[in-house]
Amino acid sequence: MAVAAATIRLRTRRGYDAHDITAEVQAAVADSGLVRGIVTVFVPGATGAVTTVEFEPGLMEDLEALFERLAPEGAPYHHDARWHDGNGHAHVRASLLGPSLTVPFEGGRLELGTWQQIVFLDFDPPARERELRVKILGE
């Protein structure tokens, strides 16, 4: 079994920001030269998450509204009381989805459903540069 690695770099906006990273993950798989296996995308940090979803504007708005109902920005969080950084909601939101996702690939192509994309969600208030880690295992 061989292992390859890549990094996806993103510039995020302030607050909730969603990025379709499917093409970047597919490119990492193609560049690896591996034909079949699994690829894992991992978000270092505690305020971003990765998932699969149909990446379309209506659903992105629906998700933003859902997260605002579940973990509203500006609500009291013990994290904020302790650290005074105002991103308790971002930590809670990211923990709901998790920091990683694994997708199988065959013939050098991701085995995603027709309406399924790989999406990175950044919940942290400040705009920033993000680096996502990609690990490809296969043959």
C-alpha positions as CSV (number, residue, x, y, z in Angstrom):
1,M,0.0,0.0,0.0
2,A,1.3,3.4,-1.0
3,V,0.7,6.7,0.8
4,A,0.6,10.2,-0.8
5,A,-0.1,13.6,0.7
6,A,-1.3,17.0,-0.4
7,T,-2.3,20.3,1.1
8,I,-5.4,22.4,0.1
9,R,-5.0,26.1,0.9
10,L,-8.1,28.3,1.3
11,R,-8.8,31.9,2.2
12,T,-11.9,32.2,4.2
13,R,-14.3,35.1,4.9
14,R,-15.4,36.2,8.3
15,G,-17.8,33.9,10.0
16,Y,-19.7,31.0,8.3
17,D,-17.9,30.2,5.0
18,A,-18.4,27.1,2.8
19,H,-16.0,25.9,0.1
20,D,-16.5,23.1,-2.4
21,I,-13.2,21.3,-2.3
22,T,-14.1,18.3,-4.5
23,A,-12.0,19.4,-7.4
24,E,-8.9,19.9,-5.2
25,V,-9.4,16.5,-3.6
26,Q,-9.8,14.8,-7.0
27,A,-6.7,16.6,-8.2
28,A,-4.7,15.3,-5.2
29,V,-5.9,11.7,-6.0
30,A,-5.0,12.1,-9.6
31,D,-1.6,13.6,-8.8
32,S,-0.9,10.7,-6.4
33,G,-0.8,8.2,-9.3
34,L,-2.8,5.7,-7.2
35,V,-5.7,3.9,-8.8
36,R,-7.8,2.6,-5.9
37,G,-7.9,3.3,-2.2
38,I,-9.2,5.9,0.2
39,V,-8.5,9.6,0.6
40,T,-8.9,11.4,3.9
41,V,-9.3,15.2,4.2
42,F,-8.4,16.6,7.7
43,V,-8.9,20.1,9.0
44,P,-6.3,21.1,11.6
45,G,-7.9,23.3,14.2
46,A,-11.1,23.2,16.2
47,T,-13.3,25.7,14.3
48,G,-13.6,24.1,10.8
49,A,-15.2,21.0,9.6
50,V,-15.5,18.8,6.4
51,T,-18.5,16.9,5.2
52,T,-20.3,15.8,2.0
53,V,-23.4,17.6,0.8
54,E,-24.9,18.9,-2.4
55,F,-23.1,22.2,-2.7
56,E,-25.7,24.6,-4.0
57,P,-26.7,28.1,-2.7
58,G,-30.0,27.2,-1.2
59,L,-28.6,24.3,0.9
60,M,-25.6,26.4,2.0
61,E,-28.1,29.0,3.3
62,D,-30.1,26.2,5.0
63,L,-27.0,24.9,6.7
64,E,-26.0,28.3,7.9
65,A,-29.5,28.8,9.3
66,L,-29.4,25.4,11.0
67,F,-26.0,26.2,12.7
68,E,-27.4,29.5,13.8
69,R,-30.3,27.8,15.5
70,L,-28.2,25.0,17.1
71,A,-25.2,27.1,18.2
72,P,-26.0,30.8,17.8
73,E,-23.3,33.4,17.5
74,G,-23.5,35.7,20.5
75,A,-25.0,33.2,22.8
76,P,-23.2,32.6,26.1
77,Y,-20.5,29.9,25.9
78,H,-18.3,28.7,28.7
79,H,-15.4,28.7,26.1
80,D,-15.8,32.4,25.6
81,A,-16.0,33.1,29.3
82,R,-12.7,31.3,29.8
83,W,-10.8,32.5,26.8
84,H,-12.6,35.7,25.8
85,D,-12.1,35.0,22.1
86,G,-15.8,35.1,21.0
87,N,-15.7,31.9,19.0
88,G,-17.4,29.4,21.3
89,H,-20.2,29.0,18.7
90,A,-17.5,28.1,16.1
91,H,-16.1,25.3,18.2
92,V,-19.5,23.8,18.9
93,R,-20.6,24.0,15.3
94,A,-17.4,22.4,14.0
95,S,-17.7,19.6,16.6
96,L,-21.1,18.6,15.2
97,L,-19.6,17.7,11.8
98,G,-16.0,16.7,12.8
99,P,-12.6,17.5,11.3
100,S,-12.2,14.7,8.8
101,L,-13.8,12.8,6.0
102,T,-12.7,9.7,4.1
103,V,-13.9,8.9,0.6
104,P,-13.1,5.8,-1.5
105,F,-11.7,6.1,-5.0
106,E,-11.5,3.6,-7.9
107,G,-9.9,4.1,-11.3
108,G,-8.3,7.3,-9.9
109,R,-11.8,8.8,-9.5
110,L,-13.6,9.7,-6.2
111,E,-16.6,7.5,-5.6
112,L,-19.1,10.2,-4.8
113,G,-22.8,10.3,-5.5
114,T,-24.1,12.4,-8.4
115,W,-25.1,15.3,-6.1
116,Q,-22.4,14.8,-3.5
117,Q,-19.5,17.2,-3.1
118,I,-16.8,17.5,-0.4
119,V,-17.3,20.7,1.5
120,F,-15.1,22.6,4.0
121,L,-17.0,24.8,6.5
122,D,-15.2,27.5,8.4
123,F,-17.1,28.7,11.4
124,D,-14.5,31.0,13.0
125,P,-15.2,34.7,13.1
126,P,-11.9,36.1,11.7
127,A,-11.1,35.7,8.0
128,R,-8.0,33.6,7.6
129,E,-5.8,31.3,5.6
130,R,-6.7,27.6,6.1
131,E,-4.6,24.6,5.2
132,L,-6.4,21.2,4.9
133,R,-4.3,18.0,5.0
134,V,-5.0,15.3,2.4
135,K,-3.7,11.8,2.8
136,I,-4.2,9.2,0.0
137,L,-3.8,5.5,0.7
138,G,-4.0,3.0,-2.0
139,E,-2.4,1.1,-4.8
